[in-house]
Amino acid sequence: MNASFFQANRARLGEKLKGGLIVLSAYSRLQRSGDMAFAFEQEANFWYLTGVDEPDWKIVYDGTTHKSWLIMPEVDEVHRIFDGVLSMQEAKKCSGVDEVLSSNELTGLYQRLSRKHSVVYTIHQPAHSEHFNFSLNPSIAAHSKQLDRYFGNVRSVNKELAQLRAIKQPAELTALRSAIKVTTDTLADIQRNIDSYTHEYQLEADISHGFRRKGAKGHAYDPIVAAGINACTLHYCDNVAPIKSKQLVLVDVGARKNGYAADITRTYVRGKATQRQSEVHAALVNAQEQIIAMLGPGVSIEEYQKSVDQVMYDTLVSVGLKVGDEQETVRTYMPHAISHGLGIDPHDSLGGPRTFQAGMVLTVEPGIYI
């Protein structure tokens, strides 16, 4: 992605907000242990508007003048030496902003802009985050509090950004296809050697090796390599158990390349599959093909979900699995959604539309968990 991609994204968002003022913060680094940080991963919306993949930067975009500023964080000399730093020149080149300012110039910029704009748009914490079982990156809440000191009305721009990001541009589709190809090529290597793996961690190691060797940044999310009953824990990621002969192994992985994520699930068997395993797997493949054929621009999302549940219910009944009515049966043996958006985030929002639109990218992930 070159600077023109990020410039166009800022302009499109400004038009959507009818010339509003937009101010977003990057994520901060998070502690891993002691004095060590986790590998940094950028807030997706910030990257979408800037291309900057470093912590604690800010982007300011005035939709009335179409002028943009990046605010560089203060980095002391020790951290410059140990961690490196993105220079003002590099930041301007990758993002295409008009100016890059130091952090001590931010207050003056806010004061000037607040005399012109009473409303400022920023990212708020994601919807339903109270149900997450992890702590949120603190930079988003801290940034909102900072904006409160200068602007009378701080509004969320989450929905507008989600709607823009849901429709993938040609360059984004190219990046997605590249991440997907790395993933599928790596999984083809895994499948050819499946009988050689005696433990989940061996499989994970070869996937990680394949992703990096093929040019990906790494995993877009923690890899899931789940043998036997481990696959019934949907986000299992210990990846340490032995793999027994004739045991099914679920692999849910995705490479990240050029800023975009793949998300692919495969189920393999070590050795020769039993007749029952083959029967259930074939039924699931047939269901997935039916569901993929349902997708297209203009299709009602509500009707899609109803049709998916019917297909999955019929599939479960066909392999002798039924515990009650349609909904109870489907939720018992497939306790997750069938599809989600895919893009910079492995779970990209579609922005709340009623129908699918051209340019959206979705996963189709039916599963049968016994």
Secondary structure by P-SEA (a helix, b strand, c coil): ccaaaaaaaaaaaaaaacbbbbbbbccccccccccccccccccaaaaaaccccccbbbbbbcccccbbbbbbccccaaaaaacccccaaaaaaaccccccccccaaaaaaaaaaacccbbbbbccccccccccccccaaaaaaaaaaaacccbbbbaaaaaaaaaacccaaaaaaaaaaaaaaaaaaaaaaaaccccccaaaaaaaaaaaaaaaccccccccccccccccccccccccccccccccbbbbbbbbbbcccbbbbbbbbbbcccccaaaaaaaaaaaaaaaaaaaaccccccaaaaaaaaaaaaaaaaaaaccccccaaaaaaacccccccccccccccccccccccccccbbbbbbbbbcc
